[in-house]
Amino acid sequence: MPKGYWVSVYRTISDPEKLAAYNKLAGPAVKAGGGRTLVRGGRVVAHDAGIAERTVLVEFDSFEQAVAAHESAAYQEALVALSDGVERDFRIVEGID
């Protein structure tokens, strides 16, 4: 079964305090949903039309598990804390076998 991934790229961070509040809630929510954070920040080299932005990559055992973790009450609470503190591109994608 293909794994599921959250891919999140932060275009701007306008309120670091909201991001910190989100991180405090999101980490346990991701873990409870079966997610494993593979990338969080760190160095980025962008090519072609890419922009070097903060990137987060979370792995789940399946696409369905990734979707369910995003929809969970615990993660939704984290999103409320984040609110308009960042502008990000968030996707849930299915891996390949």
Secondary structure as UniProt FT lines:
FT   STRAND          4..13
FT   HELIX           16..32
FT   TURN            33..34
FT   STRAND          36..40
FT   TURN            48..49
FT   STRAND          54..60
FT   HELIX           63..71
FT   HELIX           73..82
FT   TURN            83..84
FT   STRAND          86..94
//
